[in-house]
Amino acid sequence: MLDRKFILQNAELVAKNCELRGVPCDVDRIVELESSRLEKLQLAQELNRQANEQSKKISKAADDQERQQLIAKGRELREQKDAAQKECDRLESEILAIQMLIPNLTHPDAPAGGEEDAKQLSLGATAKPEFDFPPLDHLQLGEKHDLFDFEGGARVAGSGFYFLRNAAVRLDLALQQFAICFLSERGFTPVATPDLALTSVLQGTGFNPRGPETQIYSIENTELNLVATAEITLGGMMSDQTVMDEQLPIKLCGLSHCFRTEAGAAGKASKGLYRVHQFTKVEMFAFTLPEQSDATHEEMRQLECELFDALEVPYRVVDTASGDLGGPAYRKYDLEAWMPGRGEAGEWGEVTSTSNCTDYQARRLNVRYKTAGEKGTQFVHTLNGTAVATGRAIIALIENHQRADGSIAVPKALQPWMGCDVIQ
């Protein structure tokens, strides 16, 4: 979340940013409530001072009658103090509830608008395929090679769940191995994370675990939730921790299952593996010094590009528009892969994203750093980026690498784990 002092000192700027992000937040209400909170806090402190003064007089009372009067007056002052403090705490809770809804500031270079206003920045090294045959979509290819079982998944867990079969299982595992090895060689520590996280951790990373619009599966009668991404668990593993500045950046690659309700998601473009309730993902995450975060963000974007160049998948990089950033991100880049079977004649489909969340998540999770010889601590910056979300990567791979005879070429980067160069 944003620093409250910053909000109060820059209320107009923050309100304009909320409008830019398409998030309704009553910033003026925070200013009003904070003024009332400070009044109640000062009153509580003054009443406490007076009560302490009364207590000091009790031992000096001339007689029992005066002593009882002093005791009664002290009790009255403490009751008034408690009432003022209770009101102060109520106002604090109301302020915090609004403060938690305010999105991060927006990078000045991020385009304004919604999803359709994203700006294309670059194209990948692999060109779109030019087929001399009618290409199949991933569901048709899956049927031909017995790769997916959506009907069985629905019988077991409901619509949106599935079984991977045969070469699809090996492809899923190959993508995981490739991404983890690729990132390990570039200084990222591999971490296999829990699939569950506390509600406080989800809130700390900016996810809404409760309510009608949530994308989170929550465990009834507990404070546990299935995670939508390893961003949640990797951020939460450092909550309430303070590190020395020389330990930063801390770069992690997390392997986790991801669970999403996908509430409201529908349409032909969401068919098959593109929008499902469970998938596996390798996620980059970094804790950095504030002055390191911009460079780390560019590094993550470049690593995502290198990964999909190695997979020989056509893609474009887009700078996400302000209204599509979500709450925590200061700036976000998406990689959209070309998917020949998507839409009537092929479409771009998001396969990765990387976000610089500055100190927004760290402030909520209370992750700080300390510099030797200096007083106090500062909040770290956090960044996240998808290396590979296996479901959508499989779509892009098999649709772009299909051949006229229906076989599917395996990119060289995955052949060591697939044990073959073609699926046929």
N, C-alpha and C positions, 0 to 999 in steps of 0.2 A: 504494500500500500504506500501511498505518498506520505511524506512527513507532514504531521499536522501543522507544525509551524509554517512550513512552506505553503500549505493550503490557505492558511489564514492570511499570510502576507501576499499571496498571489491568487486571491479568490477569483478574480475576473479571468485570469489566464487558465486556471483549472476548470472553470465553468465552460470556457470556449473549447477546451480540449475534450471535455465530456461530450459536448455537442458534435465535435469533429468525429469522435469515436462512436457516436450514435448511442450513448449510454445516458439515460436520464438520471441525473444526480442533483440533489438540492444543496449546492455548495453554500448558498446564502444561509440555509438553515444551520449548517455547521458553525458559521460565524456567529449567528444568533445564540445557538446553544452554548458555544464556548464562552461567550460573555457571561451568560447566566451561571455556567459551571464555575467560573473564576469567582464570581460574587459569592456563591455558596461555599466555595473552598475557603475564601478569606473570612467569611462569617464563622465557619466551623473552627478555623484556627483562632479567631478572636475569642469565641466562646470557650474554647479549650484553655486559652490563656487566663481568662477570667475565672474559670473553674479552679485552675491551679492556684491562683491567688487566694481564692476562698479557702482552699485546703490548708494553705500556710497559716491562715488566721485562726484556724480551729484550736490549735494548741495554745494560742495566746488569749483565748476567750476568758472574760472575767468571771463568768458563771455558767452553769449548765444551760440556762435559758438561751444565753447568747450563743453557746456552742451548738445547740439544736437549730437555732436560726441559721447559723453559718452552714451547717450540714445540709439543711433543707435548700438553702440558696445554691450551694454547690451541686446538689442533685438536680435542681431545676436547670442550671447552666449546662450540665452534662447531657441532660435529656434534649435540650435545645441544640447542643453541639451534635449529638447523634442524629437528630432529625435533619440538620443542615448537611451533615456528611452523607446521609442516606440519599438526599436529593441530589447532592453533588455526584454520587456514584450512579444514580439513575441517568443523569444528564450525560455522564461519561459513556455509559453503555449506548445511549441513543446516538451520540456523536460517532462512536466507534462503528456502529451498524451502518451509518451512512458512509463513513470514511472507507470501510472495507469494500464498498461498491464502486468507489471512484477508480477509474482505470489509470494505468501508467501514463506518463507524458508520451508524446509522439515525436519520433525523429523528424526533424524539419524536412528531410528529403523524401519521407514516405508520402506516396500519393494520397490525396484526399478522396473520399468516396467509399463505395462498397466493393463487393467481390469483382464486379465487372470493370472496376477502375484500376485494378492491379496493373503495374507497368512491367512490360517485358524488358529484361536487362541483357540477356545473352541466350545463346543456343549451345547445346552440347556438341561434342566432337562427332557423334554419330548422326548421319542424316536419316530422315524418314525413309522407310523402305518403299521401294517402287515395285509392287507385286505385278506379275504378269498372269495372275490368277485371282479369282475372288477370295479374299482372305476370310478366314474364320475368326469368330470371336473366341474368348477364352473358355466360354461354356461349351461351344462346339468342339474345340480342341480337347477340352476335358472329357467330353463324351467319347471322342475318338480314341483317346489314350487311357481312359478309365482313371482320371486324375482326381475327380471330386465326387462326393456323394452328398448332395444337399437334401435329398429326401430322407436319407438315413439320419442326417443331422437334425432335421425337423422332428423326426419321430423320437429322438433322444432328448432334445433340449428346446425344440420349437423353431419357428422360422428365423433365419439369420444365422443358424449354426450349421456346421458341415463337417464332413470327414475329408481329409486329404488321403489319397491312395497312391500306391505305386510310385512312379517317378516324381509325383508332386511332393511326397514326403521327403524324398532325397533332395529335391530342389529347395524345399523350405529349410532343411538342415544345412544345405550347402550355402545358402544365402546368409544364415546366421554365422557359420564358420568363417566365411569370407569376410564379412563385416567386422567380426571381432578380431580376427588376425590383422586385417588392414588397419584398424584403429590402434591395436596394441603396439604395432610397429611405429606408430606416430605419437606415442606418449600417453595414450589413454589407458587407464587401469580397468580391466574387465571386472564387472560386478554382476552376479546373478541376484536379482532382487526379489523380495516377497511379492506375492500377488495381492496382498491385502495391506491397507493402510488406515490409520485412524482418521476420523473426521477432521480433527485439528490439523493434520498434515495436509489433507486435501485442501482445506481452506487456506492454509499457509501458502500453498503453491498456486492458489487462485482458482481452484475448481470448486464448483457448487455441488456438494454431495446430497443435498436434499431439495425437495420442491418439485413442482410439475415439469419444469424445463430442464431438469438435470439429465446428464448423459451418463451418470454413475449408477452402478448397481450397489445398493447398500444392503448390509446384513441386518435383518430385522432384530430389534431389541439389543443391538450392540452398537459400539462406536466404530465398527470396522466396515470397510468398503472395498470392493474389487477395484483395482487400479486401472485407469484408462491409458496409462503410459508410465514408463519407468522414470519420467521426469518427476513424478510425485514422490516415489520412494527415494530416488537419488537426492532430491532436495531435502526431503525429510530426514535423511540419515545424518545430516549436519545441524539439525534444529537445536537451538540453544547452545551452540558451540562457538568458541572463539579460537581462532588460529593466528599464528604469527604471520606477518606479511610475506616473509621469505618462503613460506609454504605454498603461496599462491603463484600461479594458478593450480588448482586441483582439477584434473581432467579425467572423467570417468566414461566408460561405455557400459551401459546397463542392458542386460538381457531380461526381458519379462514377457509374460502374456499380458494382453491388453483387453479390457472388457468395456464395451460401450453400449448403452441402450439404443443409440441412434434414434431417439425420439423425433418424430416428424420427418425422418428421412424416407424418401420414396422416389419412384420414377425409374424409367428405363436405364438411365445412366448409372443408377446405383445397384444394378443387377449383379448376381453372382458374388465374386469375392470382393468387389469394390467397396461395399459397405456392409460389414458383418458385425456380429456382436462379440466375436473373440478372434484375436490374431496374435502373432508373435512379432516382437519388434526389438531391434538393437538401437538404443538411444544414446546419443552423446549428451553429456552434461558437464558444465564447468562452473567452478567457484573462482572468481578472479578479483583482483584489485580493480577499483573503478576505472583507472587509466588503461587497464588491459582489455576491457570488455569489447570495445569496438573492433580491435584487431582479432580477438578471439572469435567474434561473430563472423568476420570475413574468413577466418580460417575454417570454421565449421561449414560455411557455404562452399568453400573450395573443396573440402573433403567430400561433401555430398556429391559435387560434380565429378570428382575423380572416381568415386565409387560407381556412379552410373555410366561414366565413360568406360570404365573397365568392364561393365556388364553389357556394353555395346547397345545401350538403349537410347533412343533419341529423346531429348528433353529440352525444356526451356526453363530459365530462371526468372521468376517474377518478384517484384518488390510489392509486398502486400499492402493494400490500401488501408487507410486509417479505420474505416468502419468494419474491417474484417480481421483486426489484430487480436481481438479478445482482450481481457483485462490486463494481464501481466506484461505483455510484450511492448517494448519501446519501438522495436522494428522487427520485421519478420520477412524472410525470404522463403519462397516455395519453389521446389522443383516439380514441374509438371511433365510427366512422361507422355510421349505420343502413344496412344492406344488405338490401333487400327480397327478394333472391333467395337469401339465405343461410339455411340451415335450412328448416324446413317453412313458416314464416310470417314470415321475416325475422329477422335477428339483428344485434346490434352486432358490428363487427369492427374491430380496431385498425388505425388508419391513420397515426398519429404517436405519438411519445413524446418527452419532454424530461427530461433528468436533470441534477441538480447532483452532480458527482463530488468536490466540495471539492478537497483537495490529494492525493487518492488516486492519480490518474493522473500528476499533476505530480511527485510524489515518485518514481515509477517511471521517468518520462521525464526527470527532472532539469530541470524548467522552473522558473526562479526569477525573482524581481524584487528590485531594490535601491532603497532610499530614499536620496536625496542627504543627506549629512551623517551617516548612520548606518552603523555597522559591520555587516558580514555581509550575507547575503541570506536571503530567505524564499521558500517555495514558493507559486506562484500557485494559484488555483482554476481548474478547467476545467468547462465545461458543454457539453452537446450537445442538439440538438433537431431532429427531422425537420420540414422544411418540407413537402415533398411526396415520397412514394415513389410513383412514377407508376403502377405496376401496381395497387395497392390503391385509389389515388385514382380510376383509371379505372373500377374496379368500382363504387365508390360513386356516381360521376357518372352513368354510363349507366343504372344500375338505378333511381336516384331521379328521373332526368329523362326516363324513357321515357313515351311517350304511347300512347293506345289503338290508334292505327294502326301502332304499332311504331317510329315515328320517335323520335328522341332530341333533346331541347332542349339547346342549348349555353348555359351560363350566360354572362351579359354579360361577366364578367371574362375569359373565354377567347375571345370572339368576334373581337377584333382579330387573334389569331394563327391562329384556325381559318378565318377568312374566311367564316363562315356562322353562322347562328343555330339551325340544326337539322341533324341527321344523318338523312338519309332515302334 
